[in-house]
Each structure stands twice: as C-alpha cells, then as structure tokens.
Amino acid sequence: MRQRESELAAHGFYWEEGLHFPLTKTETTALVAAALQEDDAKHDITTAATILSDRRARCRLVPRHTGVVAGLALASEAFQQLDKAVTIRIEHEDGSPVTPQAPVMFLSGHARGLLSAERVALNFVQRLSGIATLTARYVHAIAGTGAHILDTRKTTPGWRRLEKYAVRCGGGLNHRMYLSSSVLIKDNHLAAVDGDIALAVKRARAVGPAGIKVEVECDRLDQVRVALDADADVIMCDNMGLADLRSAVNLVDGRAVTEASGGVNLETVRAIAETGVNWISVGALTHSAPALDLALDFD
C-alpha cells in the first residue's frame, strides 16, 4: 500500500514536500509588505511618540504554551522590512517542538522597527504555528497505527500554500493542493450523473490528463463496492461509523487507498485509525486551529 501511496504522491494527489518554505523571496516580500501596509506600520504614531529614533533594543520571541513553530520566515521578513540592519538569530526552525518561555528567536535592532513590526510578525507566526501544533496533536494521537493525517482544501483564501506548509511542519501530509491536481468525485458530482459512480469515474479518466488519479467519496458500503469495481485509486469513506469503516477496509483489501473523512476530532481519530484506513483527512487542521500564543519579550 505504501507503493500505491507513493504513486499517488507522484501524480500530485498529495504532497510530501517536507519543510521547504513554499513562497519565493519575491512572494514573501510582497505578502509581508502588504500586511505591514494594512497595519500602516510606517506611521505607528504610538511608537513615534514614545521611542527616540536612535533607541536600540533587544527582544526574543517566546511561546506561552507547548507547540510546534511555523512561519518564522514571514516574521523575520516583517522585522527586516522595517529595520534592514536588524540582527536575527533563530533558535528553533520551523517544524520544531517548542516549550513555554524557551526562546524561538532573538532580535536586536532599532526599537521603533521592532515595535512597529511586532503585531504583523506575530500574526503570521501565531496562525501558522497554531496549525502546525494542532496537526502534531493529531499525528501523535494515531502514532503506531500506520495511518496518515491529511489536510483538506478548507484553507484561508490566499494562504493555502502557507497553511498546508504548516500542516507539514506538524507532521501531516497535504491532500491535493489544487482542483487540477487530481479527481475527487463527491456527492454533488454524483448527483449530476444520477449517482452513477462507474459513469463518473469513466468520464473522469476520459477527460482528465493521462495517468490522472481518481478518488470517489462514498457514504455507504454498496458505493465502496461500485467504486472499487470502477478501479478508483482512492476511496473516501465519508462519515462512516467504525464498523462500516472496518468493513470498507476489508472490502478494499489493498486494491485502493482508503481515506476516512467527516466526524474526525482528537477524541475519535485514534479509533478511526485503528480500523486500518490509510488516510484520515481533517478539515479542522486549517479552518479551526487556534493560534499558538507567542509573544515578543523585550529585555
């Protein structure tokens, strides 16, 4: 089954890119500049009124809670844009576990630049670290089962590559990145062909690029049988109970990748993984992850 998963990864069905930061330098600069402009950081009247222009300061980025850090390139860029001479030392790279009060990053530079960039830098790193932290909790919850935690396309518009990168920082895998990555036939697609799974798969293979991989969402075991007979590459078991999930896995018997989706939370994910499914997709990783509390403490 691992070979089958590798074949799917090669065709863009899910990504195993590791922890390579997903934005180019140009993209990073533009995104952070837009965020600083949104905050009108160059007209920070509070800092201008209280901090002398030549005042220098040292500070450190510290977590208030245990978690996994992500997004440090964006935080660094925010400080660098407001103080080109700032010095930054990163103690824990993206994907690293962090503990309360253990510094993640040390900074030294002009106090005005550090203070005016603070909120934007924290917004980036708190959001992405929150996703990485929640993902790590799910990955830990299913350790030893052989299943993988995957995200979905339920991402913040414009932030998909960043949020899916944060999932990878937490040890998860990325489900398809784009609609063009692969075929995923869901219930609404099936409604358009009167529920005919075999016809939907046949059309997908006829219209899609050569070698396109096809996944079918099933919410009943009879649909699993039809999708399997239609030679689907992945069978998504949507909102199935544990007994039906086990039956689906036994029915598929390694001829396709099995995925569980719907009703997944930290209390249920272990039992779902123990049914033998290969993948568990969790929309909450990106649409409901709480921010990790990090702060900039000045000396």
C-alpha positions as a Markdown table, in Angstrom:
| # | Residue | x | y | z |
|---|---|---|---|---|
| 1 | Met | 0.0 | 0.0 | 0.0 |
| 2 | Arg | 2.9 | 2.4 | 0.6 |
| 3 | Gln | 3.9 | 1.9 | -3.0 |
| 4 | Arg | 0.4 | 2.9 | -4.1 |
| 5 | Glu | 0.6 | 6.0 | -1.9 |
| 6 | Ser | 3.9 | 6.9 | -3.5 |
| 7 | Glu | 2.4 | 6.6 | -6.9 |
| 8 | Leu | -0.4 | 8.9 | -5.9 |
| 9 | Ala | 2.0 | 11.4 | -4.5 |
| 10 | Ala | 3.9 | 11.4 | -7.8 |
| 11 | His | 0.8 | 12.4 | -9.6 |
| 12 | Gly | 0.0 | 15.3 | -7.3 |
| 13 | Phe | -2.7 | 13.7 | -5.2 |
| 14 | Tyr | -1.0 | 14.6 | -2.0 |
| 15 | Trp | 2.2 | 16.4 | -1.3 |
| 16 | Glu | 5.3 | 15.1 | 0.5 |
| 17 | Glu | 7.5 | 18.2 | 0.0 |
| 18 | Gly | 8.9 | 18.2 | 3.5 |
| 19 | Leu | 9.6 | 21.6 | 5.2 |
| 20 | His | 10.7 | 23.7 | 2.2 |
| 21 | Phe | 9.1 | 27.1 | 2.7 |
| 22 | Pro | 6.5 | 27.4 | -0.1 |
| 23 | Leu | 6.9 | 31.0 | -1.1 |
| 24 | Thr | 9.7 | 32.6 | -3.1 |
| 25 | Lys | 11.6 | 35.5 | -1.8 |
| 26 | Thr | 9.6 | 37.8 | -4.0 |
| 27 | Glu | 6.3 | 36.4 | -2.8 |
| 28 | Thr | 7.4 | 36.6 | 0.8 |
| 29 | Thr | 8.4 | 40.2 | 0.4 |
| 30 | Ala | 5.2 | 41.2 | -1.3 |
| 31 | Leu | 2.9 | 39.4 | 1.2 |
| 32 | Val | 4.7 | 40.9 | 4.3 |
| 33 | Ala | 4.8 | 44.3 | 2.7 |
| 34 | Ala | 1.0 | 44.2 | 2.2 |
| 35 | Ala | 0.5 | 43.1 | 5.8 |
| 36 | Leu | 2.6 | 46.0 | 7.1 |
| 37 | Gln | 0.8 | 48.4 | 4.8 |
| 38 | Glu | -2.5 | 47.1 | 6.1 |
| 39 | Asp | -1.3 | 47.9 | 9.6 |
| 40 | Asp | 0.1 | 51.2 | 8.4 |
| 41 | Ala | 3.2 | 50.2 | 10.3 |
| 42 | Lys | 5.3 | 53.0 | 8.8 |
| 43 | His | 3.0 | 55.6 | 10.6 |
| 44 | Asp | 3.0 | 54.0 | 14.0 |
| 45 | Ile | 2.2 | 57.1 | 16.0 |
| 46 | Thr | 2.4 | 55.4 | 19.4 |
| 47 | Thr | 5.9 | 54.2 | 18.8 |
| 48 | Ala | 7.0 | 57.5 | 17.2 |
| 49 | Ala | 5.6 | 59.4 | 20.2 |
| 50 | Thr | 7.3 | 57.3 | 22.9 |
| 51 | Ile | 10.5 | 55.9 | 21.4 |
| 52 | Leu | 13.5 | 58.0 | 20.5 |
| 53 | Ser | 14.6 | 57.5 | 16.9 |
| 54 | Asp | 18.1 | 56.2 | 17.8 |
| 55 | Arg | 17.0 | 53.9 | 20.6 |
| 56 | Arg | 18.1 | 50.3 | 20.1 |
| 57 | Ala | 16.5 | 47.3 | 21.8 |
| 58 | Arg | 16.9 | 43.5 | 22.1 |
| 59 | Cys | 14.0 | 41.1 | 22.3 |
| 60 | Arg | 13.1 | 37.4 | 21.9 |
| 61 | Leu | 10.2 | 35.5 | 20.5 |
| 62 | Val | 8.9 | 33.1 | 23.1 |
| 63 | Pro | 5.9 | 30.7 | 23.2 |
| 64 | Arg | 3.5 | 30.8 | 26.1 |
| 65 | His | 2.4 | 27.2 | 25.5 |
| 66 | Thr | 3.9 | 24.0 | 24.2 |
| 67 | Gly | 3.5 | 23.6 | 20.5 |
| 68 | Val | 5.2 | 23.4 | 17.1 |
| 69 | Val | 6.6 | 26.5 | 15.4 |
| 70 | Ala | 6.0 | 27.6 | 11.8 |
| 71 | Gly | 6.2 | 30.8 | 9.8 |
| 72 | Leu | 9.4 | 32.2 | 11.0 |
| 73 | Ala | 10.5 | 33.4 | 7.5 |
| 74 | Leu | 7.5 | 35.7 | 7.5 |
| 75 | Ala | 8.1 | 37.0 | 10.9 |
| 76 | Ser | 11.8 | 37.6 | 10.1 |
| 77 | Glu | 10.8 | 39.4 | 6.9 |
| 78 | Ala | 8.5 | 41.8 | 8.8 |
| 79 | Phe | 11.3 | 42.9 | 11.1 |
| 80 | Gln | 13.7 | 43.2 | 8.2 |
| 81 | Gln | 11.4 | 45.4 | 6.2 |
| 82 | Leu | 11.2 | 47.9 | 9.0 |
| 83 | Asp | 14.9 | 47.7 | 10.0 |
| 84 | Lys | 17.2 | 46.5 | 7.3 |
| 85 | Ala | 20.1 | 46.3 | 9.9 |
| 86 | Val | 18.2 | 44.1 | 12.4 |
| 87 | Thr | 20.1 | 41.0 | 13.5 |
| 88 | Ile | 18.1 | 37.8 | 13.9 |
| 89 | Arg | 19.1 | 34.5 | 15.5 |
| 90 | Ile | 16.7 | 31.6 | 15.2 |
| 91 | Glu | 17.0 | 29.0 | 17.9 |
| 92 | His | 14.2 | 26.7 | 16.7 |
| 93 | Glu | 13.5 | 26.2 | 13.0 |
| 94 | Asp | 10.0 | 25.7 | 11.5 |
| 95 | Gly | 8.7 | 22.2 | 12.5 |
| 96 | Ser | 10.5 | 22.2 | 15.8 |
| 97 | Pro | 8.6 | 21.5 | 19.1 |
| 98 | Val | 8.7 | 24.4 | 21.4 |
| 99 | Thr | 8.1 | 24.8 | 25.1 |
| 100 | Pro | 6.9 | 27.8 | 27.2 |
| 101 | Gln | 9.4 | 30.6 | 27.6 |
| 102 | Ala | 12.1 | 28.8 | 25.6 |
| 103 | Pro | 13.2 | 31.5 | 23.1 |
| 104 | Val | 12.5 | 30.7 | 19.4 |
| 105 | Met | 14.1 | 33.8 | 18.0 |
| 106 | Phe | 16.4 | 36.5 | 19.3 |
| 107 | Leu | 16.4 | 40.0 | 17.7 |
| 108 | Ser | 18.5 | 43.1 | 18.1 |
| 109 | Gly | 17.8 | 46.4 | 16.2 |
| 110 | His | 16.1 | 49.8 | 16.3 |
| 111 | Ala | 13.4 | 49.8 | 18.9 |
| 112 | Arg | 11.0 | 51.6 | 16.6 |
| 113 | Gly | 11.3 | 49.0 | 13.8 |
| 114 | Leu | 10.9 | 46.1 | 16.3 |
| 115 | Leu | 7.8 | 47.5 | 17.9 |
| 116 | Ser | 6.1 | 48.6 | 14.7 |
| 117 | Ala | 6.6 | 45.1 | 13.1 |
| 118 | Glu | 5.7 | 43.2 | 16.2 |
| 119 | Arg | 2.0 | 42.6 | 15.5 |
| 120 | Val | 2.3 | 41.6 | 11.9 |
| 121 | Ala | 5.2 | 39.2 | 12.7 |
| 122 | Leu | 3.2 | 37.6 | 15.5 |
| 123 | Asn | 0.0 | 37.4 | 13.3 |
| 124 | Phe | 1.9 | 35.3 | 10.8 |
| 125 | Val | 3.8 | 33.0 | 13.2 |
| 126 | Gln | 0.9 | 32.5 | 15.6 |
| 127 | Arg | -1.5 | 31.4 | 12.9 |
| 128 | Leu | 0.9 | 29.0 | 11.2 |
| 129 | Ser | 2.2 | 27.7 | 14.5 |
| 130 | Gly | -1.3 | 27.0 | 15.6 |
| 131 | Ile | -1.9 | 24.9 | 12.5 |
| 132 | Ala | 1.4 | 23.0 | 13.0 |
| 133 | Thr | 0.6 | 22.4 | 16.7 |
| 134 | Leu | -2.9 | 21.0 | 16.1 |
| 135 | Thr | -1.6 | 18.8 | 13.3 |
| 136 | Ala | 1.1 | 17.4 | 15.6 |
| 137 | Arg | -1.5 | 16.6 | 18.2 |
| 138 | Tyr | -3.5 | 14.5 | 15.6 |
| 139 | Val | -0.3 | 12.8 | 14.3 |
| 140 | His | 0.6 | 11.9 | 17.9 |
| 141 | Ala | -2.9 | 10.6 | 18.6 |
| 142 | Ile | -2.6 | 8.0 | 15.8 |
| 143 | Ala | 1.1 | 7.0 | 16.3 |
| 144 | Gly | 1.8 | 3.4 | 15.5 |
| 145 | Thr | -1.4 | 2.7 | 13.5 |
| 146 | Gly | 0.1 | 3.2 | 10.1 |
| 147 | Ala | -2.4 | 5.8 | 9.1 |
| 148 | His | -1.6 | 9.3 | 7.9 |
| 149 | Ile | -3.2 | 12.6 | 8.8 |
| 150 | Leu | -4.1 | 14.8 | 5.8 |
| 151 | Asp | -5.5 | 18.3 | 5.4 |
| 152 | Thr | -8.1 | 19.5 | 3.0 |
| 153 | Arg | -8.8 | 22.5 | 0.8 |
| 154 | Lys | -10.6 | 24.2 | 3.6 |
| 155 | Thr | -8.0 | 26.9 | 3.8 |
| 156 | Thr | -7.9 | 30.7 | 4.2 |
| 157 | Pro | -8.2 | 32.3 | 0.7 |
| 158 | Gly | -4.7 | 33.3 | -0.5 |
| 159 | Trp | -3.0 | 31.4 | 2.3 |
| 160 | Arg | -3.3 | 27.8 | 1.0 |
| 161 | Arg | 0.4 | 27.1 | 0.4 |
| 162 | Leu | 1.3 | 28.6 | 3.8 |
| 163 | Glu | -1.3 | 26.7 | 5.7 |
| 164 | Lys | -0.6 | 23.4 | 4.0 |
| 165 | Tyr | 3.1 | 24.1 | 4.7 |
| 166 | Ala | 2.2 | 24.5 | 8.4 |
| 167 | Val | 0.4 | 21.1 | 8.3 |
| 168 | Arg | 3.7 | 19.6 | 7.0 |
| 169 | Cys | 5.6 | 21.3 | 9.8 |
| 170 | Gly | 3.3 | 19.4 | 12.2 |
| 171 | Gly | 3.9 | 16.1 | 10.6 |
| 172 | Gly | 0.9 | 15.8 | 8.4 |
| 173 | Leu | 0.5 | 15.3 | 4.7 |
| 174 | Asn | -1.2 | 17.5 | 2.2 |
| 175 | His | -4.2 | 16.3 | 0.3 |
| 176 | Arg | -4.5 | 17.7 | -3.3 |
| 177 | Met | -3.3 | 21.3 | -3.5 |
| 178 | Tyr | -5.5 | 22.4 | -6.3 |
| 179 | Leu | -8.6 | 21.3 | -8.2 |
| 180 | Ser | -6.3 | 20.4 | -11.1 |
| 181 | Ser | -4.2 | 18.1 | -9.0 |
| 182 | Ser | -6.4 | 15.1 | -9.3 |
| 183 | Val | -10.1 | 14.0 | -9.5 |
| 184 | Leu | -12.2 | 13.9 | -6.4 |
| 185 | Ile | -15.8 | 12.8 | -7.1 |
| 186 | Lys | -18.0 | 13.9 | -4.3 |
| 187 | Asp | -21.7 | 13.5 | -3.6 |
| 188 | Asn | -22.7 | 16.7 | -5.5 |
| 189 | His | -20.8 | 15.4 | -8.6 |
| 190 | Leu | -22.6 | 12.1 | -8.3 |
| 191 | Ala | -25.9 | 13.9 | -8.1 |
| 192 | Ala | -25.2 | 15.3 | -11.6 |
| 193 | Val | -24.9 | 11.8 | -13.0 |
| 194 | Asp | -27.8 | 10.3 | -11.1 |
| 195 | Gly | -25.5 | 8.6 | -8.6 |
| 196 | Asp | -23.7 | 6.5 | -11.3 |
| 197 | Ile | -20.2 | 6.1 | -9.8 |
| 198 | Ala | -19.0 | 3.9 | -12.6 |
| 199 | Leu | -20.0 | 6.5 | -15.2 |
| 200 | Ala | -18.4 | 9.4 | -13.2 |
| 201 | Val | -15.1 | 7.5 | -12.9 |
| 202 | Lys | -15.2 | 6.6 | -16.6 |
| 203 | Arg | -15.8 | 10.2 | -17.6 |
| 204 | Ala | -13.1 | 11.4 | -15.3 |
| 205 | Arg | -10.5 | 9.1 | -16.9 |
| 206 | Ala | -11.6 | 10.0 | -20.4 |
| 207 | Val | -11.5 | 13.8 | -19.8 |
| 208 | Gly | -8.6 | 14.1 | -17.4 |
| 209 | Pro | -4.9 | 14.1 | -18.3 |
| 210 | Ala | -3.2 | 10.7 | -18.9 |
| 211 | Gly | -2.5 | 9.0 | -15.6 |
| 212 | Ile | -4.9 | 11.2 | -13.6 |
| 213 | Lys | -5.7 | 9.7 | -10.2 |
| 214 | Val | -9.3 | 9.3 | -9.2 |
| 215 | Glu | -10.9 | 9.4 | -5.7 |
| 216 | Val | -14.6 | 8.7 | -5.0 |
| 217 | Glu | -16.4 | 9.8 | -1.9 |
| 218 | Cys | -18.7 | 7.0 | -0.6 |
| 219 | Asp | -21.0 | 7.1 | 2.4 |
| 220 | Arg | -22.3 | 3.5 | 2.0 |
| 221 | Leu | -20.6 | 0.2 | 1.6 |
| 222 | Asp | -22.5 | -0.6 | -1.6 |
| 223 | Gln | -20.9 | 2.6 | -3.1 |
| 224 | Val | -17.5 | 1.3 | -2.0 |
| 225 | Arg | -18.0 | -1.9 | -3.9 |
| 226 | Val | -19.0 | 0.0 | -7.1 |
| 227 | Ala | -16.1 | 2.5 | -6.8 |
| 228 | Leu | -13.7 | -0.4 | -6.3 |
| 229 | Asp | -15.1 | -2.2 | -9.4 |
| 230 | Ala | -14.7 | 1.1 | -11.3 |
| 231 | Asp | -11.0 | 1.0 | -10.4 |
| 232 | Ala | -10.9 | 4.1 | -8.3 |
| 233 | Asp | -7.5 | 4.9 | -6.9 |
| 234 | Val | -8.7 | 6.2 | -3.5 |
| 235 | Ile | -12.0 | 5.5 | -1.8 |
| 236 | Met | -13.1 | 8.1 | 0.7 |
| 237 | Cys | -15.4 | 6.8 | 3.4 |
| 238 | Asp | -17.4 | 9.8 | 4.4 |
| 239 | Asn | -19.0 | 10.0 | 7.8 |
| 240 | Met | -19.0 | 6.2 | 8.2 |
| 241 | Gly | -19.2 | 4.5 | 11.6 |
| 242 | Leu | -16.3 | 2.4 | 12.9 |
| 243 | Ala | -17.9 | -0.9 | 11.9 |
| 244 | Asp | -18.6 | 0.3 | 8.3 |
| 245 | Leu | -15.0 | 1.7 | 8.1 |
| 246 | Arg | -13.6 | -1.7 | 9.1 |
| 247 | Ser | -15.9 | -3.4 | 6.5 |
| 248 | Ala | -14.8 | -0.9 | 3.9 |
| 249 | Val | -11.1 | -1.6 | 4.6 |
| 250 | Asn | -11.6 | -5.3 | 4.4 |
| 251 | Leu | -13.6 | -5.0 | 1.2 |
| 252 | Val | -11.0 | -2.9 | -0.5 |
| 253 | Asp | -8.2 | -5.2 | 0.7 |
| 254 | Gly | -5.4 | -3.1 | -0.5 |
| 255 | Arg | -6.7 | -2.6 | -4.1 |
| 256 | Ala | -7.1 | 1.1 | -3.4 |
| 257 | Val | -6.1 | 3.6 | -0.8 |
| 258 | Thr | -8.8 | 4.1 | 1.8 |
| 259 | Glu | -9.5 | 7.5 | 3.4 |
| 260 | Ala | -11.7 | 8.4 | 6.3 |
| 261 | Ser | -13.3 | 11.8 | 6.4 |
| 262 | Gly | -16.0 | 13.5 | 8.4 |
| 263 | Gly | -16.6 | 13.5 | 12.2 |
| 264 | Val | -12.9 | 13.4 | 12.9 |
| 265 | Asn | -11.7 | 15.0 | 16.1 |
| 266 | Leu | -9.0 | 14.4 | 18.7 |
| 267 | Glu | -11.3 | 12.1 | 20.6 |
| 268 | Thr | -12.3 | 9.9 | 17.7 |
| 269 | Val | -9.2 | 9.9 | 15.5 |
| 270 | Arg | -7.4 | 7.0 | 17.2 |
| 271 | Ala | -10.3 | 4.7 | 16.8 |
| 272 | Ile | -10.7 | 5.7 | 13.2 |
| 273 | Ala | -7.0 | 5.0 | 12.5 |
| 274 | Glu | -7.3 | 1.6 | 14.2 |
| 275 | Thr | -9.9 | 0.5 | 11.6 |
| 276 | Gly | -7.0 | 0.2 | 9.1 |
| 277 | Val | -7.7 | 3.1 | 6.9 |
| 278 | Asn | -4.6 | 4.6 | 5.1 |
| 279 | Trp | -5.5 | 8.3 | 5.3 |
| 280 | Ile | -7.6 | 10.4 | 7.7 |
| 281 | Ser | -8.4 | 13.9 | 6.3 |
| 282 | Val | -9.2 | 16.6 | 8.9 |
| 283 | Gly | -10.5 | 20.0 | 7.7 |
| 284 | Ala | -10.1 | 21.4 | 11.2 |
| 285 | Leu | -6.4 | 21.5 | 10.8 |
| 286 | Thr | -6.7 | 24.6 | 8.7 |
| 287 | His | -10.1 | 26.0 | 9.3 |
| 288 | Ser | -10.3 | 25.7 | 13.1 |
| 289 | Ala | -6.8 | 25.6 | 14.5 |
| 290 | Pro | -6.4 | 28.0 | 17.5 |
| 291 | Ala | -3.4 | 30.3 | 17.2 |
| 292 | Leu | -0.3 | 29.3 | 19.3 |
| 293 | Asp | 0.3 | 32.0 | 21.8 |
| 294 | Leu | 3.7 | 33.5 | 21.2 |
| 295 | Ala | 5.0 | 36.9 | 22.4 |
| 296 | Leu | 7.8 | 39.3 | 21.8 |
| 297 | Asp | 9.5 | 39.9 | 25.1 |
| 298 | Phe | 11.8 | 42.9 | 25.3 |
| 299 | Asp | 14.9 | 43.0 | 27.5 |
